[in-house]
Amino acid sequence: MKAESPVGGVAVIGGFYFCYFAFNGLFSPYWGLYLAALALPAWQIGILTSLTQVNRIYAPAIWGWLADRSGRRRAILRLAGAAGLAGFLSLLVVDTFWPMFLAVLFASFFWSAALPLVESLAIAKLSGDSGRYARLRVWGSIGFIVASLGAGYWIEASGVGVFPLAVVGTMAALAVYCWRLPEAPVSTAAVVASAGFGDILRRREVQVFLAGCFLMSLAHGPYYSFYSIHLAEHGLGQSSIGWLWTIGVLAEVALFLAMPQLNARFSPKALFVADFAIALGRFLIIAYGAASLPLLVVAQLGHAFTFACHHAVAMGYLHRHFAGAHSAKGQALYIAASFGIGGSLGGVIAGFLWADLSGVGVFSLAALVAALGGVLCWFGLPGARDQIAVR
């Protein structure tokens, strides 16, 4: 059998990141707009835009357990790619609530399995080298930018009806990369956990940290579900909306690169609280400044802190508290509490309130949730200057 090239395996992982986050670059800005063009009510849009987050509550834990138990990560990734493509293919022929609900529920159950498994594969292939991992992970941000900008111009020229074609094309490329991904190398290192999982969860700092992650994602729920709709209601075109999403991702990349310097100067608590303060200002700008493009650009620059810095600090807390045999469970708990429960609940609540409160009211509530998160972390987290390990 021909030996697999280590460089080739890493290149395939980079291609996977590009396609996976290119899909996000399509889905986050334009899925809600497509549903609005189908004249669905806001509560249905809120549910459909939150389905992928709902599946992140439980699906990664199921697939991760199965992968660890069977040792067949490559087979699971191939299944995830093929089933995800099959589910999203149905968007070419269905355009009503319940058929789309079932299609996205099915597709995202498999699709959500892919990223956690590939993240662990990438770290294993790179022997834990966080510098090489960061350079590899950048391909995901590039994919998001290319997709969000390209789709914006395409939709502006041809109409939002081309959205399902863009989704299917991107998912087809992702399925190809899922099929080509290498198997994870086997680790023989024995890991001994220093504390029981229940003991860790009883730590006040861990409880406050997880609650803070939940509140930050809850505040972002309206952003991921209704931001594009809110901007379109204020007269922005699809390409302008795509550029605003892109600015947020560029700010995110810059922040990740600057994170070591921030870690050296500020404590995790200070960074966490600052992230919530910036989220408060960001969502107020989106609520009341949607008619001003310069203000919207400023708000998108805040994404560097409300997502990238927050996520980097969270990785440090997870690395410090959920060591050894508990690391996978800690990651699953973080994903469930934040992107799963927090993100999906925020999107659904926004959908039910949108018609009565409009974008101004909903994003004002998001700002209030961010303020609550900041107060919680200010009083609940210790102020020691522990260093954050960004991976």
Secondary structure in CASP SS format (residue, H / E / C, confidence):
PFRMAT SS
TARGET T0000
AUTHOR 0000-0000-0000
METHOD secondary structure of the structure
MODEL  1
M C 1.00
K C 1.00
A C 1.00
E C 1.00
S C 1.00
P H 1.00
V H 1.00
G H 1.00
G H 1.00
V H 1.00
A H 1.00
V H 1.00
I H 1.00
G H 1.00
G H 1.00
F H 1.00
Y H 1.00
F H 1.00
C H 1.00
Y H 1.00
F H 1.00
A H 1.00
F H 1.00
N H 1.00
G H 1.00
L H 1.00
F H 1.00
S H 1.00
P H 1.00
Y H 1.00
W H 1.00
G H 1.00
L H 1.00
Y H 1.00
L H 1.00
A H 1.00
A H 1.00
L C 1.00
A C 1.00
L C 1.00
P C 1.00
A H 1.00
W H 1.00
Q H 1.00
I H 1.00
G H 1.00
I H 1.00
L H 1.00
T H 1.00
S H 1.00
L H 1.00
T H 1.00
Q H 1.00
V H 1.00
N H 1.00
R H 1.00
I H 1.00
Y H 1.00
A H 1.00
P H 1.00
A H 1.00
I H 1.00
W H 1.00
G H 1.00
W H 1.00
L H 1.00
A H 1.00
D H 1.00
R H 1.00
S H 1.00
G C 1.00
R C 1.00
R H 1.00
R H 1.00
A H 1.00
I H 1.00
L H 1.00
R H 1.00
L H 1.00
A H 1.00
G H 1.00
A H 1.00
A H 1.00
G H 1.00
L H 1.00
A H 1.00
G H 1.00
F H 1.00
L H 1.00
S H 1.00
L H 1.00
L H 1.00
V C 1.00
V C 1.00
D C 1.00
T C 1.00
F H 1.00
W H 1.00
P H 1.00
M H 1.00
F H 1.00
L H 1.00
A H 1.00
V H 1.00
L H 1.00
F H 1.00
A H 1.00
S H 1.00
F H 1.00
F H 1.00
W H 1.00
S C 1.00
A C 1.00
A H 1.00
L H 1.00
P H 1.00
L H 1.00
V H 1.00
E H 1.00
S H 1.00
L H 1.00
A H 1.00
I H 1.00
A H 1.00
K H 1.00
L C 1.00
S C 1.00
G C 1.00
D C 1.00
S H 1.00
G H 1.00
R H 1.00
Y H 1.00
A H 1.00
R H 1.00
L H 1.00
R H 1.00
V H 1.00
W H 1.00
G H 1.00
S H 1.00
I H 1.00
G H 1.00
F H 1.00
I H 1.00
V H 1.00
A H 1.00
S H 1.00
L H 1.00
G H 1.00
A H 1.00
G H 1.00
Y H 1.00
W H 1.00
I H 1.00
E H 1.00
A H 1.00
S H 1.00
G C 1.00
V H 1.00
G H 1.00
V H 1.00
F H 1.00
P H 1.00
L H 1.00
A H 1.00
V H 1.00
V H 1.00
G H 1.00
T H 1.00
M H 1.00
A H 1.00
A H 1.00
L H 1.00
A H 1.00
V H 1.00
Y H 1.00
C H 1.00
W H 1.00
R H 1.00
L C 1.00
P C 1.00
E C 1.00
A C 1.00
P C 1.00
V C 1.00
S C 1.00
T C 1.00
A C 1.00
A C 1.00
V C 1.00
V C 1.00
A C 1.00
S C 1.00
A C 1.00
G C 1.00
F H 1.00
G H 1.00
D H 1.00
I H 1.00
L H 1.00
R C 1.00
R C 1.00
R H 1.00
E H 1.00
V H 1.00
Q H 1.00
V H 1.00
F H 1.00
L H 1.00
A H 1.00
G H 1.00
C H 1.00
F H 1.00
L H 1.00
M H 1.00
S H 1.00
L H 1.00
A H 1.00
H H 1.00
G H 1.00
P H 1.00
Y H 1.00
Y H 1.00
S H 1.00
F H 1.00
Y H 1.00
S H 1.00
I H 1.00
H H 1.00
L H 1.00
A H 1.00
E H 1.00
H C 1.00
G C 1.00
L C 1.00
G C 1.00
Q H 1.00
S H 1.00
S H 1.00
I H 1.00
G H 1.00
W H 1.00
L H 1.00
W H 1.00
T H 1.00
I H 1.00
G H 1.00
V H 1.00
L H 1.00
A H 1.00
E H 1.00
V H 1.00
A H 1.00
L H 1.00
F H 1.00
L H 1.00
A H 1.00
M H 1.00
P H 1.00
Q H 1.00
L H 1.00
N H 1.00
A H 1.00
R H 1.00
F C 1.00
S C 1.00
P H 1.00
K H 1.00
A H 1.00
L H 1.00
F H 1.00
V H 1.00
A H 1.00
D H 1.00
F H 1.00
A H 1.00
I H 1.00
A H 1.00
L H 1.00
G H 1.00
R H 1.00
F H 1.00
L H 1.00
I H 1.00
I H 1.00
A H 1.00
Y H 1.00
G C 1.00
A C 1.00
A C 1.00
S C 1.00
L H 1.00
P H 1.00
L H 1.00
L H 1.00
V H 1.00
V H 1.00
A H 1.00
Q H 1.00
L H 1.00
G C 1.00
H H 1.00
A H 1.00
F H 1.00
T H 1.00
F H 1.00
A H 1.00
C H 1.00
H H 1.00
H H 1.00
A H 1.00
V H 1.00
A H 1.00
M H 1.00
G H 1.00
Y H 1.00
L H 1.00
H H 1.00
R H 1.00
H H 1.00
F C 1.00
A C 1.00
G H 1.00
A H 1.00
H H 1.00
S H 1.00
A H 1.00
K H 1.00
G H 1.00
Q H 1.00
A H 1.00
L H 1.00
Y H 1.00
I H 1.00
A H 1.00
A H 1.00
S H 1.00
F H 1.00
G H 1.00
I H 1.00
G H 1.00
G H 1.00
S H 1.00
L H 1.00
G H 1.00
G H 1.00
V H 1.00
I H 1.00
A H 1.00
G H 1.00
F H 1.00
L H 1.00
W H 1.00
A H 1.00
D H 1.00
L H 1.00
S H 1.00
G H 1.00
V H 1.00
G H 1.00
V H 1.00
F H 1.00
S H 1.00
L H 1.00
A H 1.00
A H 1.00
L H 1.00
V H 1.00
A H 1.00
A H 1.00
L H 1.00
G H 1.00
G H 1.00
V H 1.00
L H 1.00
C H 1.00
W H 1.00
F H 1.00
G H 1.00
L C 1.00
P C 1.00
G C 1.00
A C 1.00
R C 1.00
D C 1.00
Q C 1.00
I C 1.00
A C 1.00
V C 1.00
R C 1.00
END
